[in-house]
Every structure is written in structure tokens, then in C-alpha cells.
Amino acid sequence: MAIHVQNFCAIKETLQSSGAALVAVSKTKPVEDIAALYALGQRDFGENYVQELAAKSSELPADVRWHFIGHLQTNKVKYIAPFVHLIHSVDSLRLLQEINKQGAKLQKKINVLLQVFIAGEETKFGLDEAELKTLLEGPELTALSNIQICGFMGMASFTSSEAQIRGEFARLKTLFDTYRQQNLPHTKLEILSMGMSGDYKLALAEGSNMVRIGSMLFGSRG
Ligand SMILES: *Cc1c(COP(=O)(O)O)cnc(C)c1O
């Protein structure tokens, strides 16, 4: 068994005091490892690749809650829409509209988080603050009755500076608290998804209520 049971128990204990949820990030890892963590009671798993997620979901119990956390192309939404529990990585209106379209076909609401760009370094994905505002306050959102915006997701810079990481998480928490008070269509902000293996304790200290942890649970990825 390749999973790190001791880390799993330690993380669960840390999360208990804050009440934050754990998404076990199983990308590139075999279904046997997911099944091993499932046997210990874990139900929320995160994947980054559409084909991999679709294949794994068909092999694992139906009560697994699948989180999609990778970059999502609009033409692939249809493959995960029927069963995905939460899409963390929505970074454009176009993607949101496609998710809404697939939700309408399935006659359900699909739960999403908006991915917000908070890192100081240059990465490709996530809405910046101006784009977030445009999306949340623009007129287009009103028509999207087959999505529910449940919160925000963000990734901090890959840096050894704790102060910088904390500052980035704190910024996202502030945005979360600000938009939370607004009455926006198809939006109920409850989930703040931030923190990975290397920085989840800092994220929790800055108000995260959902952490996405991979390598600490499943070992490093090649
Ligand atoms: C891979 C990944 C994680 C988990 O990263 P670890 O450092 O292995 O814990 C979390 N979030 C996203 C978006 C990822 O792509």
C-alpha cells in the first residue's frame, strides 16, 4: 500500500479543529491507492485530467465525491458534468456558460468555484480581481440557472516566503468575505478552497475551509 496513513491521520486531526474539508488529490495515482484511502473513510477526491477522472470514477464506488481541480477545456465539460461533485477551476465566463449548458441538458445545477489568481508569479490560470468583478457583477450571470457558484479557489506562489504565501491567501479571504455579502445571482459563497501539501497550514490560518492535498497522502508524483 503506497498511501501515507500517518499523514492522513495527522491532516484529519489538524482539520478537525477548524472544520475544514479535505480533498485528497489523486491525480496520476492508481485506483488501488484511492480505494485504500476510501477504506479509511475518505470520500472527497480531486483530479486534474478529464479522461483520467472519467476512467477512475467508473471503477470506484458511486458515493465518492469527485472534485475537478485542473484546467478545464470547454469541449470536455460534457464528460464530467453527469457526475462531478464540484469544479474548482472555473476561470472564464465562457467556461461557466458551457457548464451551465451541460447542467441544463442534465436538468440539474452544477456546483462550481471560481479560480482566482492570487500568486505573485506568472501562471496561466485564474481570474484576476478585475475579471472576477466583471464576472460576478456582470449581466450574463443572471441567465445561468444551471450553475451554482459555491466559492473561490486559489493557489499561492511557489516560494519559501511564508509571509508572501500568507498575504496571498489573506487577499483571497478578503475577496471572499467581500463578495459573500453581496446578493449575486446563482451564487452562495461558502467554500474557500486553498492550501496544498506544502502550505495547507498557512491556508487554514488565513481562513481556508477546504484544502486540496496530494503528495502528502499519495507520495510525490514522478
Ligand atoms: C496537484 C494539485 C494539488 C495538490 O498538490 P500537492 O502539492 O501534491 O498537495 C492541489 N491543487 C491543485 C490545483 C493541484 O493541481
PDBQT file of the ligand as one rigid body, heavy atoms in Angstrom, charges set to zero:
ROOT
HETATM    1  C1  LIG A 301      -1.807  18.834  -7.751  1.00  0.00    +0.000 C 
HETATM    2  C2  LIG A 301      -2.682  19.865  -7.140  1.00  0.00    +0.000 A 
HETATM    3  C3  LIG A 301      -2.873  19.915  -5.745  1.00  0.00    +0.000 A 
HETATM    4  C4  LIG A 301      -2.164  19.004  -4.761  1.00  0.00    +0.000 C 
HETATM    5  O1  LIG A 301      -0.812  19.321  -4.705  1.00  0.00    +0.000 OA
HETATM    6  P1  LIG A 301       0.170  18.651  -3.602  1.00  0.00    +0.000 P 
HETATM    7  O2  LIG A 301       1.294  19.601  -3.521  1.00  0.00    +0.000 OA
HETATM    8  O3  LIG A 301       0.551  17.325  -4.164  1.00  0.00    +0.000 OA
HETATM    9  O4  LIG A 301      -0.589  18.528  -2.350  1.00  0.00    +0.000 OA
HETATM   10  C5  LIG A 301      -3.759  20.860  -5.249  1.00  0.00    +0.000 A 
HETATM   11  N1  LIG A 301      -4.402  21.714  -6.052  1.00  0.00    +0.000 NA
HETATM   12  C6  LIG A 301      -4.238  21.696  -7.395  1.00  0.00    +0.000 A 
HETATM   13  C7  LIG A 301      -4.988  22.669  -8.216  1.00  0.00    +0.000 C 
HETATM   14  C8  LIG A 301      -3.373  20.786  -7.975  1.00  0.00    +0.000 A 
HETATM   15  O5  LIG A 301      -3.187  20.806  -9.297  1.00  0.00    +0.000 OA
ENDROOT
TORSDOF 0
